[in-house]
Amino acid sequence: MRLRTTVALLAAALATLTMASAAGAAIKDSGMRDTRYCEIFTVFLSPAPIARINNSYGLNNCRQGWWESLDAAALADEAGADLVLLNGPRYWLMDRVSVTDPGPVSTLGGKRMREVATIDLARVGLAPPPPFTTVRIQRDTRFVFRAGRRIFELTDPDGRRWVMQSYARIVDPGLRYRQLRGLGREIGLPAGWTYRARKPKRNLVLRARGRATIVQDALKNTYQRIPR
C-alpha cells in the first residue's frame, strides 16, 4: 500500500517530468501544441526503489483504444518491474521544445516508449500532495510558447506566474483545448490565486537548467513557474 501511495504521488505531482535528463543526444521538436502523449511508470524495488518514466511523445500517438487496452500487471511482467502505473493521456501546450540528454527507447505494450526520467522512490514522500502544491522536479529543458498564441496562466498570492505546459484528460476525459480559455471556474482555485488566458507579444521561453518548479490544478493540468 505504501508503494502504491508513492506511485500515486509521482503521477499526481510529477506527471510533467517527461522531458527530463537521462542519456543521449539532445532532441528538438516543434509543432507540439495540443499534441497527445502518455506515460508508463515502471517501478523496481531492488537493489534500490526506483521509478522509470517512459513517454510516448514522438514515438507513438497513444491511441485511445491501445491505451485503454493496457493491463498494468501484464506490463509489469513484460518490463520485469514490481509495479506499473499508467499516466495519461495528456496534451502539450508549448510550441517548441529542446531536451538535453533524452533517454533510451524500449517497447512496452507493443509500442515504442522513451525513458525520460528516473525517480529515487526512497526520497519521495508518501502523502499525495493536494492541488496547487509546489513541486520541484529534475529536468533540463527549454519550452517555447510562440508570440501571439494563447497561453493559460496562473498567478499565486505572492505574484508569481505559472504557465500551463500540459492539460490532462485524466480527471475530465472530455476536456479539449478550446475549453482551456474559460477553465478558471473548474480547476479549484485556492483563495488568492487567479487564472487567465492571454496572448504574449513576444515568445515566452521557459528554461529548466536541471530543475523546474511546477504545480497541478484539480484537473491535473500542469503549470511551470516563470522565473522572476
Z-matrix of the N, CA and C atoms (Angstrom, degrees):
N
C 1 1.461
C 2 1.523 1 110.65
N 3 1.345 2 117.16 1 -40.28
C 4 1.463 3 119.92 2 179.79
C 5 1.521 4 110.44 3 -64.10
N 6 1.340 5 116.87 4 -38.86
C 7 1.459 6 119.93 5 178.65
C 8 1.516 7 110.68 6 -65.04
N 9 1.334 8 117.35 7 -44.12
C 10 1.457 9 119.94 8 179.59
C 11 1.525 10 111.28 9 -63.40
N 12 1.329 11 116.83 10 -36.64
C 13 1.468 12 119.81 11 176.44
C 14 1.514 13 110.64 12 -64.26
N 15 1.325 14 116.97 13 -40.64
C 16 1.459 15 120.74 14 178.37
C 17 1.515 16 110.90 15 -61.90
N 18 1.324 17 116.56 16 -44.80
C 19 1.457 18 119.67 17 -179.59
C 20 1.518 19 111.13 18 -66.44
N 21 1.335 20 117.58 19 -36.73
C 22 1.458 21 119.92 20 175.48
C 23 1.517 22 110.76 21 -60.36
N 24 1.321 23 116.75 22 -39.11
C 25 1.463 24 120.79 23 176.30
C 26 1.515 25 110.65 24 -61.13
N 27 1.308 26 117.22 25 -42.18
C 28 1.459 27 120.00 26 179.85
C 29 1.517 28 110.55 27 -60.97
N 30 1.312 29 116.47 28 -43.73
C 31 1.464 30 119.93 29 -178.76
C 32 1.509 31 111.55 30 -66.14
N 33 1.326 32 116.74 31 -40.09
C 34 1.457 33 120.30 32 -176.37
C 35 1.510 34 112.56 33 -74.35
N 36 1.333 35 116.14 34 -41.79
C 37 1.456 36 119.52 35 -170.76
C 38 1.512 37 113.64 36 -100.65
N 39 1.341 38 118.43 37 -22.86
C 40 1.455 39 120.51 38 -173.37
C 41 1.515 40 112.03 39 -120.60
N 42 1.313 41 117.10 40 26.55
C 43 1.452 42 119.39 41 -175.60
C 44 1.511 43 112.93 42 -64.29
N 45 1.326 44 117.30 43 -19.42
C 46 1.454 45 119.43 44 -179.12
C 47 1.504 46 112.58 45 -98.16
N 48 1.285 47 118.40 46 15.51
C 49 1.456 48 120.36 47 175.99
C 50 1.519 49 108.73 48 -81.41
N 51 1.330 50 115.39 49 50.47
C 52 1.445 51 119.49 50 -170.81
C 53 1.512 52 112.67 51 -104.75
N 54 1.294 53 117.77 52 2.06
C 55 1.445 54 120.74 53 177.89
C 56 1.522 55 108.82 54 -130.26
N 57 1.308 56 116.60 55 33.16
C 58 1.453 57 120.96 56 -174.23
C 59 1.513 58 111.46 57 -81.77
N 60 1.343 59 115.10 58 166.82
C 61 1.443 60 120.15 59 -178.98
C 62 1.516 61 111.03 60 -75.75
N 63 1.337 62 116.78 61 140.93
C 64 1.451 63 121.81 62 172.06
C 65 1.513 64 108.04 63 -141.79
N 66 1.332 65 118.60 64 -82.08
C 67 1.460 66 120.28 65 177.89
C 68 1.514 67 108.57 66 -161.53
N 69 1.337 68 117.38 67 146.29
C 70 1.451 69 120.68 68 176.07
C 71 1.500 70 112.51 69 119.92
N 72 1.338 71 115.18 70 -178.96
C 73 1.458 72 121.30 71 -178.08
C 74 1.517 73 110.37 72 -76.50
N 75 1.341 74 115.46 73 163.94
C 76 1.455 75 120.67 74 -179.59
C 77 1.522 76 110.61 75 -69.28
N 78 1.339 77 115.64 76 150.90
C 79 1.454 78 123.18 77 176.89
C 80 1.519 79 107.93 78 -119.60
N 81 1.334 80 115.89 79 138.51
C 82 1.454 81 121.44 80 172.85
C 83 1.521 82 107.83 81 -127.76
N 84 1.334 83 116.40 82 142.21
C 85 1.458 84 119.93 83 179.54
C 86 1.521 85 108.83 84 -149.18
N 87 1.338 86 115.39 85 157.51
C 88 1.459 87 121.82 86 178.97
C 89 1.520 88 108.64 87 -139.22
N 90 1.336 89 116.37 88 176.23
C 91 1.457 90 120.12 89 -178.16
C 92 1.515 91 112.75 90 64.91
N 93 1.315 92 116.97 91 33.82
C 94 1.462 93 120.80 92 -173.07
C 95 1.520 94 113.93 93 -87.41
N 96 1.309 95 117.89 94 -19.01
C 97 1.466 96 120.14 95 -171.52
C 98 1.526 97 111.32 96 -57.02
N 99 1.322 98 115.44 97 128.45
C 100 1.463 99 125.00 98 179.04
C 101 1.533 100 112.77 99 64.61
N 102 1.325 101 117.54 100 27.20
C 103 1.458 102 120.45 101 174.07
C 104 1.521 103 109.77 102 -95.73
N 105 1.299 104 115.13 103 145.89
C 106 1.461 105 123.64 104 -168.82
C 107 1.530 106 111.35 105 -91.87
N 108 1.348 107 115.16 106 145.81
C 109 1.451 108 120.14 107 171.77
C 110 1.527 109 109.15 108 -152.36
N 111 1.323 110 115.14 109 162.87
C 112 1.464 111 122.23 110 175.74
C 113 1.517 112 108.56 111 -138.01
N 114 1.320 113 115.48 112 165.53
C 115 1.459 114 120.95 113 179.12
C 116 1.518 115 111.00 114 -132.20
N 117 1.316 116 115.38 115 146.73
C 118 1.459 117 122.80 116 171.48
C 119 1.520 118 107.42 117 -121.54
N 120 1.336 119 115.80 118 118.45
C 121 1.461 120 121.59 119 177.27
C 122 1.534 121 107.85 120 -92.04
N 123 1.324 122 117.71 121 122.74
C 124 1.454 123 121.42 122 173.10
C 125 1.525 124 108.42 123 -107.10
N 126 1.329 125 116.48 124 127.01
C 127 1.464 126 122.65 125 -173.09
C 128 1.523 127 109.18 126 -112.72
N 129 1.331 128 115.73 127 129.64
C 130 1.464 129 123.40 128 178.74
C 131 1.527 130 108.55 129 -122.27
N 132 1.335 131 116.33 130 134.90
C 133 1.464 132 120.99 131 -175.79
C 134 1.522 133 113.53 132 -93.23
N 135 1.328 134 117.64 133 -21.34
C 136 1.460 135 119.83 134 -177.87
C 137 1.522 136 109.47 135 -136.10
N 138 1.334 137 117.65 136 152.04
C 139 1.472 138 125.99 137 4.98
C 140 1.529 139 113.57 138 -73.50
N 141 1.335 140 117.19 139 -14.67
C 142 1.461 141 121.82 140 174.25
C 143 1.524 142 106.73 141 -143.57
N 144 1.346 143 118.90 142 145.19
C 145 1.465 144 120.65 143 -176.84
C 146 1.524 145 111.96 144 -65.38
N 147 1.330 146 115.43 145 124.44
C 148 1.459 147 120.75 146 -175.59
C 149 1.521 148 109.38 147 -146.69
N 150 1.323 149 116.86 148 146.28
C 151 1.466 150 123.26 149 173.49
C 152 1.522 151 108.30 150 -113.82
N 153 1.327 152 115.97 151 130.64
C 154 1.459 153 121.75 152 175.27
C 155 1.524 154 107.78 153 -107.02
N 156 1.336 155 115.94 154 127.94
C 157 1.458 156 121.63 155 -175.07
C 158 1.520 157 108.48 156 -103.04
N 159 1.337 158 115.60 157 119.52
C 160 1.461 159 122.89 158 -178.16
C 161 1.515 160 109.23 159 -112.50
N 162 1.329 161 116.78 160 128.85
C 163 1.459 162 123.11 161 -170.12
C 164 1.523 163 110.71 162 -119.73
N 165 1.331 164 116.11 163 142.82
C 166 1.470 165 121.12 164 -175.66
C 167 1.517 166 113.70 165 -87.15
N 168 1.332 167 119.03 166 -15.92
C 169 1.465 168 120.36 167 -168.64
C 170 1.522 169 112.21 168 -58.83
N 171 1.321 170 115.50 169 131.47
C 172 1.456 171 121.87 170 178.63
C 173 1.512 172 114.15 171 82.38
N 174 1.328 173 117.62 172 -6.59
C 175 1.462 174 121.62 173 -178.16
C 176 1.521 175 112.33 174 -118.23
N 177 1.321 176 117.83 175 -37.18
C 178 1.465 177 121.77 176 171.60
C 179 1.518 178 107.78 177 -153.91
N 180 1.331 179 116.16 178 160.80
C 181 1.467 180 119.32 179 -172.42
C 182 1.523 181 113.38 180 -93.46
N 183 1.326 182 117.62 181 13.05
C 184 1.462 183 121.61 182 177.01
C 185 1.531 184 110.33 183 51.49
N 186 1.329 185 115.69 184 54.83
C 187 1.463 186 121.08 185 179.59
C 188 1.530 187 109.83 186 -54.44
N 189 1.332 188 116.24 187 137.64
C 190 1.466 189 120.62 188 -172.85
C 191 1.529 190 111.88 189 -59.41
N 192 1.332 191 117.11 190 -43.11
C 193 1.452 192 119.45 191 -179.86
C 194 1.518 193 112.19 192 -60.39
N 195 1.346 194 115.80 193 -41.50
C 196 1.470 195 119.80 194 176.88
C 197 1.519 196 110.51 195 -64.94
N 198 1.327 197 116.60 196 -45.60
C 199 1.456 198 120.61 197 -177.38
C 200 1.523 199 110.93 198 -60.53
N 201 1.335 200 116.82 199 -43.85
C 202 1.456 201 120.41 200 -178.95
C 203 1.527 202 112.20 201 -69.98
N 204 1.325 203 116.75 202 -22.21
C 205 1.463 204 120.00 203 -178.78
C 206 1.523 205 113.08 204 -81.53
N 207 1.323 206 117.83 205 -12.76
C 208 1.450 207 120.32 206 -174.39
C 209 1.526 208 111.58 207 -68.73
N 210 1.307 209 115.41 208 139.65
C 211 1.453 210 123.48 209 177.69
C 212 1.523 211 107.87 210 -114.78
N 213 1.326 212 116.47 211 116.48
C 214 1.464 213 120.00 212 -173.71
C 215 1.519 214 111.88 213 -60.96
N 216 1.347 215 117.63 214 -38.76
C 217 1.464 216 119.93 215 -179.47
C 218 1.522 217 110.94 216 -66.03
N 219 1.337 218 116.64 217 -40.96
C 220 1.463 219 119.89 218 178.34
C 221 1.523 220 111.42 219 -66.03
N 222 1.322 221 116.74 220 -38.48
C 223 1.456 222 120.14 221 177.56
C 224 1.524 223 111.18 222 -65.02
N 225 1.329 224 116.44 223 -37.91
C 226 1.464 225 119.65 224 177.89
C 227 1.526 226 110.22 225 -62.23
N 228 1.332 227 117.03 226 -41.91
C 229 1.463 228 120.13 227 177.06
C 230 1.527 229 110.62 228 -63.32
N 231 1.327 230 116.21 229 -43.13
C 232 1.464 231 121.02 230 -179.58
C 233 1.520 232 111.44 231 -60.86
N 234 1.329 233 116.66 232 -41.80
C 235 1.464 234 121.44 233 -176.29
C 236 1.519 235 112.45 234 -87.27
N 237 1.323 236 117.53 235 -6.99
C 238 1.455 237 119.87 236 -174.60
C 239 1.511 238 112.64 237 69.05
N 240 1.353 239 116.01 238 26.68
C 241 1.460 240 121.53 239 -177.13
C 242 1.516 241 110.68 240 -97.20
N 243 1.309 242 116.36 241 161.12
C 244 1.456 243 121.42 242 176.30
C 245 1.523 244 112.01 243 -79.55
N 246 1.325 245 116.38 244 -26.40
C 247 1.456 246 121.03 245 -176.42
C 248 1.519 247 108.59 246 -160.34
N 249 1.336 248 116.52 247 147.61
C 250 1.462 249 122.14 248 175.44
C 251 1.523 250 108.90 249 -128.79
N 252 1.328 251 116.16 250 140.21
C 253 1.463 252 123.08 251 175.15
C 254 1.518 253 108.52 252 -122.16
N 255 1.333 254 116.88 253 134.44
C 256 1.460 255 122.76 254 177.12
C 257 1.527 256 108.81 255 -97.64
N 258 1.318 257 117.15 256 126.35
C 259 1.456 258 122.17 257 -175.21
C 260 1.523 259 109.73 258 -128.02
N 261 1.323 260 117.03 259 108.41
C 262 1.459 261 120.80 260 179.53
C 263 1.525 262 110.22 261 149.52
N 264 1.340 263 114.86 262 -173.87
C 265 1.472 264 127.06 263 -1.65
C 266 1.524 265 112.14 264 -78.60
N 267 1.357 266 113.49 265 157.87
C 268 1.448 267 122.60 266 178.08
C 269 1.522 268 108.64 267 -133.52
N 270 1.352 269 116.93 268 164.02
C 271 1.468 270 122.20 269 -176.95
C 272 1.523 271 109.38 270 -136.63
N 273 1.348 272 115.46 271 129.35
C 274 1.469 273 121.08 272 179.60
C 275 1.523 274 111.39 273 -70.33
N 276 1.343 275 115.64 274 153.79
C 277 1.462 276 121.35 275 177.40
C 278 1.521 277 113.39 276 -123.75
N 279 1.320 278 118.62 277 -8.80
C 280 1.460 279 119.16 278 173.76
C 281 1.535 280 109.22 279 -78.90
N 282 1.337 281 116.66 280 167.19
C 283 1.462 282 121.38 281 178.66
C 284 1.520 283 112.60 282 -98.92
N 285 1.315 284 116.85 283 -32.61
C 286 1.465 285 120.86 284 178.75
C 287 1.517 286 109.23 285 -139.81
N 288 1.319 287 115.28 286 155.64
C 289 1.461 288 120.17 287 178.85
C 290 1.515 289 109.71 288 -146.40
N 291 1.322 290 115.95 289 146.26
C 292 1.456 291 123.02 290 168.09
C 293 1.516 292 107.43 291 -123.83
N 294 1.331 293 116.50 292 134.11
C 295 1.463 294 122.16 293 -176.92
C 296 1.520 295 108.87 294 -124.28
N 297 1.295 296 116.48 295 127.93
C 298 1.460 297 121.51 296 177.06
C 299 1.525 298 109.82 297 -91.45
N 300 1.324 299 116.16 298 132.00
C 301 1.467 300 123.07 299 174.62
C 302 1.527 301 113.57 300 54.94
N 303 1.344 302 118.71 301 61.64
C 304 1.466 303 119.89 302 174.57
C 305 1.520 304 110.77 303 -67.50
N 306 1.330 305 116.21 304 160.72
C 307 1.453 306 121.25 305 -173.01
C 308 1.522 307 114.06 306 -92.03
N 309 1.347 308 116.45 307 -176.74
C 310 1.456 309 121.84 308 -177.58
C 311 1.527 310 112.31 309 -74.72
N 312 1.337 311 115.90 310 160.25
C 313 1.461 312 123.24 311 179.40
C 314 1.523 313 109.29 312 -104.42
N 315 1.338 314 115.84 313 136.28
C 316 1.463 315 121.21 314 175.03
C 317 1.522 316 108.22 315 -137.04
N 318 1.328 317 117.18 316 177.85
C 319 1.464 318 122.49 317 179.48
C 320 1.514 319 109.40 318 -112.30
N 321 1.332 320 115.93 319 128.03
C 322 1.464 321 122.76 320 177.59
C 323 1.520 322 107.74 321 -134.27
N 324 1.308 323 117.48 322 128.28
C 325 1.459 324 120.51 323 -179.07
C 326 1.510 325 112.91 324 61.21
N 327 1.327 326 116.98 325 26.41
C 328 1.456 327 121.33 326 179.71
C 329 1.513 328 114.87 327 82.63
N 330 1.328 329 118.31 328 4.01
C 331 1.460 330 122.73 329 -179.44
C 332 1.526 331 110.30 330 -123.13
N 333 1.324 332 115.19 331 148.36
C 334 1.455 333 119.73 332 177.63
C 335 1.524 334 110.12 333 -76.93
N 336 1.320 335 115.49 334 137.27
C 337 1.462 336 123.00 335 179.34
C 338 1.525 337 107.58 336 -137.19
N 339 1.320 338 116.18 337 149.13
C 340 1.462 339 120.62 338 178.51
C 341 1.525 340 110.06 339 -108.06
N 342 1.327 341 115.79 340 130.70
C 343 1.463 342 119.65 341 172.77
C 344 1.521 343 108.36 342 -73.31
N 345 1.320 344 115.17 343 122.45
C 346 1.454 345 118.85 344 -173.82
C 347 1.521 346 113.54 345 -116.12
N 348 1.319 347 116.75 346 -8.94
C 349 1.458 348 119.84 347 179.40
C 350 1.514 349 109.67 348 -167.33
N 351 1.315 350 115.50 349 158.90
C 352 1.455 351 122.18 350 166.90
C 353 1.518 352 107.52 351 -128.69
N 354 1.324 353 115.85 352 143.31
C 355 1.460 354 121.00 353 -178.25
C 356 1.511 355 108.84 354 -124.15
N 357 1.301 356 117.25 355 128.00
C 358 1.454 357 123.71 356 176.27
C 359 1.527 358 108.00 357 -76.63
N 360 1.335 359 116.49 358 105.33
C 361 1.461 360 120.07 359 -176.23
C 362 1.516 361 112.85 360 -67.35
N 363 1.315 362 117.02 361 -22.46
C 364 1.469 363 119.40 362 178.13
C 365 1.521 364 111.52 363 -65.76
N 366 1.342 365 117.03 364 -19.20
C 367 1.464 366 120.89 365 -177.62
C 368 1.527 367 112.79 366 -99.03
N 369 1.330 368 117.61 367 -2.43
C 370 1.464 369 121.21 368 -174.78
C 371 1.515 370 109.94 369 -98.51
N 372 1.322 371 116.60 370 133.52
C 373 1.456 372 119.97 371 175.68
C 374 1.517 373 112.09 372 -66.13
N 375 1.329 374 117.08 373 162.79
C 376 1.456 375 120.55 374 -173.23
C 377 1.521 376 113.64 375 -97.83
N 378 1.323 377 119.00 376 -17.42
C 379 1.464 378 120.51 377 -178.04
C 380 1.529 379 110.11 378 -90.13
N 381 1.347 380 118.06 379 118.65
C 382 1.466 381 119.66 380 178.84
C 383 1.529 382 110.69 381 -57.86
N 384 1.313 383 118.66 382 130.83
C 385 1.464 384 119.64 383 -178.95
C 386 1.517 385 111.44 384 -74.73
N 387 1.312 386 118.57 385 148.23
C 388 1.460 387 120.69 386 176.03
C 389 1.527 388 110.81 387 -72.08
N 390 1.351 389 117.18 388 165.86
C 391 1.466 390 119.34 389 176.04
C 392 1.525 391 111.61 390 -54.29
N 393 1.321 392 115.55 391 150.53
C 394 1.463 393 124.97 392 178.11
C 395 1.529 394 112.88 393 68.11
N 396 1.322 395 116.23 394 23.59
C 397 1.452 396 121.52 395 171.77
C 398 1.524 397 109.27 396 -89.34
N 399 1.323 398 117.16 397 129.30
C 400 1.460 399 121.38 398 179.37
C 401 1.530 400 110.43 399 -68.67
N 402 1.332 401 115.73 400 131.15
C 403 1.464 402 122.12 401 178.56
C 404 1.524 403 108.37 402 -131.03
N 405 1.325 404 116.87 403 134.09
C 406 1.463 405 121.64 404 175.73
C 407 1.523 406 108.72 405 -102.70
N 408 1.338 407 116.01 406 130.67
C 409 1.452 408 121.32 407 -178.33
C 410 1.524 409 109.46 408 -125.74
N 411 1.318 410 115.10 409 158.11
C 412 1.460 411 121.24 410 -177.57
C 413 1.527 412 109.96 411 -100.02
N 414 1.312 413 116.79 412 116.38
C 415 1.463 414 121.89 413 173.43
C 416 1.511 415 109.79 414 -164.96
N 417 1.334 416 114.81 415 163.66
C 418 1.467 417 121.64 416 -178.25
C 419 1.517 418 107.53 417 -129.44
N 420 1.334 419 116.99 418 96.98
C 421 1.459 420 122.02 419 -171.58
C 422 1.522 421 111.23 420 -141.66
N 423 1.319 422 114.48 421 164.87
C 424 1.464 423 122.57 422 173.43
C 425 1.528 424 107.64 423 -137.27
N 426 1.321 425 117.05 424 109.99
C 427 1.455 426 122.85 425 179.74
C 428 1.525 427 108.82 426 -101.44
N 429 1.323 428 117.42 427 133.79
C 430 1.466 429 122.52 428 178.72
C 431 1.518 430 109.45 429 -120.27
N 432 1.348 431 115.81 430 122.93
C 433 1.454 432 123.29 431 172.97
C 434 1.535 433 106.69 432 -105.64
N 435 1.309 434 117.28 433 118.31
C 436 1.470 435 121.27 434 -170.90
C 437 1.518 436 112.10 435 -70.36
N 438 1.325 437 114.94 436 145.30
C 439 1.461 438 121.96 437 175.20
C 440 1.526 439 109.80 438 -57.85
N 441 1.336 440 115.64 439 139.81
C 442 1.455 441 120.93 440 177.18
C 443 1.513 442 114.71 441 82.81
N 444 1.331 443 117.96 442 -4.09
C 445 1.461 444 121.06 443 176.97
C 446 1.530 445 108.61 444 -107.13
N 447 1.292 446 116.12 445 140.50
C 448 1.457 447 121.01 446 -169.62
C 449 1.531 448 111.98 447 -66.62
N 450 1.325 449 115.90 448 136.88
C 451 1.454 450 122.21 449 170.29
C 452 1.526 451 108.32 450 -117.85
N 453 1.325 452 116.12 451 162.90
C 454 1.458 453 122.69 452 -176.12
C 455 1.520 454 106.67 453 -124.22
N 456 1.314 455 114.93 454 118.33
C 457 1.468 456 120.59 455 -161.46
C 458 1.529 457 111.41 456 -128.92
N 459 1.330 458 114.58 457 135.85
C 460 1.455 459 122.26 458 170.02
C 461 1.517 460 109.60 459 -100.29
N 462 1.333 461 116.36 460 150.58
C 463 1.460 462 122.28 461 166.76
C 464 1.519 463 106.93 462 -127.12
N 465 1.346 464 116.43 463 128.44
C 466 1.455 465 119.83 464 -177.64
C 467 1.533 466 110.32 465 -92.30
N 468 1.324 467 118.33 466 174.34
C 469 1.474 468 119.66 467 -176.28
C 470 1.517 469 114.23 468 -61.51
N 471 1.332 470 118.62 469 -19.57
C 472 1.462 471 121.87 470 178.02
C 473 1.529 472 112.68 471 -91.83
N 474 1.339 473 116.57 472 6.29
C 475 1.454 474 120.11 473 177.84
C 476 1.514 475 114.47 474 83.87
N 477 1.328 476 118.09 475 4.24
C 478 1.467 477 120.59 476 177.63
C 479 1.525 478 108.81 477 -77.45
N 480 1.332 479 115.54 478 143.56
C 481 1.457 480 120.84 479 -177.82
C 482 1.528 481 110.33 480 -109.25
N 483 1.322 482 114.23 481 146.72
C 484 1.453 483 122.77 482 -176.61
C 485 1.528 484 108.26 483 -134.04
N 486 1.335 485 117.51 484 133.87
C 487 1.462 486 121.53 485 -177.87
C 488 1.526 487 109.75 486 -110.33
N 489 1.332 488 116.28 487 132.08
C 490 1.452 489 120.27 488 178.42
C 491 1.532 490 109.41 489 -66.07
N 492 1.327 491 116.39 490 123.45
C 493 1.458 492 120.42 491 179.53
C 494 1.525 493 111.99 492 -105.64
N 495 1.330 494 117.22 493 -17.99
C 496 1.469 495 119.67 494 172.63
C 497 1.523 496 109.03 495 -156.00
N 498 1.340 497 115.00 496 144.13
C 499 1.460 498 118.95 497 171.64
C 500 1.521 499 108.48 498 -110.25
N 501 1.343 500 115.40 499 157.46
C 502 1.459 501 120.83 500 -170.78
C 503 1.520 502 111.20 501 -121.59
N 504 1.324 503 114.97 502 149.10
C 505 1.466 504 121.62 503 169.26
C 506 1.526 505 109.45 504 -111.87
N 507 1.311 506 115.68 505 40.28
C 508 1.458 507 122.08 506 -179.50
C 509 1.522 508 110.06 507 -90.19
N 510 1.327 509 117.09 508 -52.42
C 511 1.463 510 121.88 509 177.33
C 512 1.524 511 110.52 510 -80.99
N 513 1.332 512 117.08 511 -44.39
C 514 1.463 513 123.04 512 179.63
C 515 1.525 514 109.00 513 -117.80
N 516 1.346 515 117.82 514 95.76
C 517 1.466 516 120.18 515 -177.93
C 518 1.520 517 114.06 516 -63.36
N 519 1.345 518 117.38 517 -16.77
C 520 1.449 519 120.44 518 -178.76
C 521 1.516 520 114.49 519 -93.63
N 522 1.335 521 118.60 520 2.49
C 523 1.458 522 121.11 521 -176.26
C 524 1.522 523 110.72 522 -64.76
N 525 1.331 524 116.39 523 134.54
C 526 1.459 525 122.75 524 -179.87
C 527 1.534 526 110.43 525 -127.29
N 528 1.317 527 114.81 526 158.20
C 529 1.467 528 120.67 527 -178.72
C 530 1.524 529 111.46 528 -55.04
N 531 1.325 530 116.78 529 -42.03
C 532 1.474 531 120.04 530 -176.22
C 533 1.524 532 112.70 531 -63.96
N 534 1.334 533 117.60 532 -17.12
C 535 1.458 534 120.90 533 -179.30
C 536 1.528 535 113.08 534 -87.32
N 537 1.320 536 117.64 535 -12.97
C 538 1.465 537 120.16 536 -172.79
C 539 1.515 538 112.61 537 -64.01
N 540 1.324 539 116.71 538 -30.79
C 541 1.471 540 120.01 539 -176.93
C 542 1.528 541 111.98 540 -58.70
N 543 1.340 542 117.60 541 -36.61
C 544 1.465 543 120.89 542 -177.38
C 545 1.507 544 113.43 543 -108.42
N 546 1.322 545 117.86 544 30.23
C 547 1.461 546 121.76 545 -171.11
C 548 1.519 547 113.97 546 -83.35
N 549 1.326 548 117.78 547 -6.86
C 550 1.458 549 120.57 548 -170.35
C 551 1.513 550 115.31 549 -56.02
N 552 1.331 551 118.30 550 -32.62
C 553 1.464 552 120.63 551 -177.46
C 554 1.523 553 112.84 552 -81.86
N 555 1.328 554 117.94 553 -6.47
C 556 1.462 555 120.77 554 -172.10
C 557 1.521 556 114.02 555 -111.82
N 558 1.323 557 118.30 556 -1.03
C 559 1.466 558 119.28 557 -170.96
C 560 1.522 559 113.25 558 -106.55
N 561 1.334 560 116.54 559 9.68
C 562 1.459 561 119.99 560 174.41
C 563 1.510 562 114.44 561 70.72
N 564 1.328 563 117.17 562 41.76
C 565 1.466 564 120.38 563 -177.42
C 566 1.527 565 111.70 564 -58.57
N 567 1.333 566 118.10 565 127.21
C 568 1.471 567 120.03 566 173.67
C 569 1.532 568 110.67 567 -72.11
N 570 1.303 569 115.93 568 167.93
C 571 1.462 570 120.82 569 176.67
C 572 1.526 571 109.96 570 -58.80
N 573 1.329 572 115.62 571 133.32
C 574 1.455 573 120.44 572 177.49
C 575 1.511 574 114.56 573 91.44
N 576 1.334 575 118.67 574 -11.08
C 577 1.463 576 122.59 575 177.07
C 578 1.530 577 109.27 576 -94.93
N 579 1.341 578 116.04 577 145.60
C 580 1.461 579 120.73 578 175.35
C 581 1.528 580 109.40 579 -130.50
N 582 1.326 581 115.18 580 160.03
C 583 1.466 582 122.76 581 -179.32
C 584 1.521 583 107.87 582 -132.65
N 585 1.316 584 117.13 583 137.11
C 586 1.456 585 120.02 584 175.33
C 587 1.527 586 109.86 585 -151.12
N 588 1.325 587 114.79 586 158.82
C 589 1.465 588 122.13 587 171.17
C 590 1.519 589 107.69 588 -109.98
N 591 1.326 590 117.15 589 137.23
C 592 1.460 591 120.16 590 178.26
C 593 1.522 592 109.29 591 -150.73
N 594 1.329 593 114.97 592 164.88
C 595 1.456 594 121.70 593 177.66
C 596 1.532 595 108.64 594 -113.59
N 597 1.324 596 118.68 595 107.89
C 598 1.466 597 120.16 596 -178.96
C 599 1.524 598 111.15 597 -66.99
N 600 1.329 599 116.43 598 145.66
C 601 1.463 600 121.40 599 179.43
C 602 1.525 601 112.30 600 -78.61
N 603 1.330 602 116.82 601 -21.63
C 604 1.456 603 122.13 602 176.67
C 605 1.522 604 109.72 603 -126.32
N 606 1.314 605 115.89 604 159.32
C 607 1.459 606 118.88 605 175.47
C 608 1.522 607 110.45 606 -53.66
N 609 1.315 608 115.99 607 135.85
C 610 1.456 609 121.35 608 172.58
C 611 1.525 610 107.56 609 -100.33
N 612 1.330 611 116.44 610 121.46
C 613 1.458 612 121.61 611 -177.49
C 614 1.523 613 108.59 612 -114.85
N 615 1.327 614 116.40 613 122.53
C 616 1.458 615 122.33 614 176.26
C 617 1.522 616 108.55 615 -109.70
N 618 1.315 617 116.01 616 116.01
C 619 1.463 618 120.91 617 178.94
C 620 1.521 619 109.73 618 -106.33
N 621 1.307 620 115.37 619 142.02
C 622 1.468 621 122.11 620 171.82
C 623 1.520 622 106.57 621 -126.65
N 624 1.317 623 116.05 622 106.16
C 625 1.471 624 120.93 623 -179.05
C 626 1.535 625 108.07 624 -98.16
N 627 1.327 626 114.50 625 72.77
C 628 1.447 627 120.42 626 179.94
C 629 1.512 628 114.16 627 96.86
N 630 1.345 629 117.63 628 -21.21
C 631 1.461 630 119.82 629 -178.80
C 632 1.519 631 110.59 630 -152.85
N 633 1.320 632 115.96 631 140.30
C 634 1.462 633 122.54 632 174.16
C 635 1.515 634 108.50 633 -131.22
N 636 1.341 635 115.89 634 153.21
C 637 1.457 636 121.25 635 177.18
C 638 1.519 637 107.99 636 -113.12
N 639 1.329 638 116.22 637 127.42
C 640 1.453 639 120.87 638 -175.07
C 641 1.518 640 111.00 639 -131.06
N 642 1.343 641 115.55 640 162.96
C 643 1.460 642 123.11 641 165.34
C 644 1.528 643 107.10 642 -137.81
N 645 1.328 644 115.01 643 160.47
C 646 1.458 645 121.32 644 171.07
C 647 1.516 646 109.35 645 -122.31
N 648 1.348 647 115.41 646 147.16
C 649 1.458 648 119.32 647 175.62
C 650 1.530 649 109.90 648 -90.16
N 651 1.330 650 116.84 649 -173.11
C 652 1.460 651 120.79 650 -175.21
C 653 1.526 652 113.02 651 -68.69
N 654 1.337 653 118.15 652 -15.54
C 655 1.465 654 121.90 653 176.26
C 656 1.519 655 112.12 654 -96.57
N 657 1.318 656 117.41 655 5.84
C 658 1.470 657 124.88 656 -178.12
C 659 1.533 658 113.00 657 68.26
N 660 1.342 659 117.58 658 19.67
C 661 1.456 660 120.27 659 166.76
C 662 1.531 661 107.36 660 -69.83
N 663 1.322 662 116.93 661 145.23
C 664 1.464 663 121.06 662 -171.31
C 665 1.520 664 111.38 663 -116.50
N 666 1.334 665 115.37 664 138.77
C 667 1.463 666 123.37 665 -176.99
C 668 1.518 667 109.35 666 -127.29
N 669 1.333 668 115.85 667 140.63
C 670 1.466 669 121.03 668 174.07
C 671 1.520 670 109.02 669 -107.62
N 672 1.323 671 115.89 670 139.52
C 673 1.466 672 120.78 671 -178.74
C 674 1.511 673 110.99 672 -71.90
N 675 1.325 674 116.16 673 138.47
C 676 1.455 675 122.55 674 173.94
C 677 1.517 676 107.72 675 -84.82
N 678 1.332 677 118.81 676 120.10
C 679 1.467 678 119.54 677 178.93
C 680 1.515 679 110.74 678 -60.56
N 681 1.308 680 116.96 679 144.95
C 682 1.465 681 121.04 680 178.43
C 683 1.520 682 109.35 681 -81.22
